[in-house]
Amino acid sequence: MDKQEILQLLKEQLKAEIQRLQAANKQAAAGATDSESRAESKWDTQGLEASYLARGYAAQFDSMNEQAKLLNDLSPASFTDKPIGTGALVKCDFDGYKSWVFILPCCGGTELIIEDQEVTVVTPESPLAASLAGKVEGDSYTLSNGASGTILRVE
């Protein structure tokens, strides 16, 4: 599995999400300032709600831009024969279910399909990454919920 290919796909997905958020923010901001959104009574909050929505989109946009900067600056090293840490790509066996996990400083929870295999991005703060941290290929791990598994491969 090629980490650079995974990172490139992740960057493309993040870029598309940033563009979607930017468009949604513009639409919400336009709705907040539109003459049709003016309150006709003290109970009419359409304009106010649209402005809150625009502010939320703007905050998400800023957060995603920060994540994009982190990814652009990231150059993950090889973790072959080394303890697992941030930047490691790990193939795990979860009680018979095999899955790839990419430990990155951002974009946790993102799922990608590479070479017909699912890769899940997790952050170092996640329970799974915490269970894998410091371990090497062949080690077993146990999650806080009692589930256990084996580390099949580390890149």
Summary of the structure (lengths in Angstrom):
residues: 155
radius of gyration: 20.7
end to end distance: 8.2
largest distance: 67.7
contacts: 446
relative contact order: 0.16
helix: 44%
strand: 21%
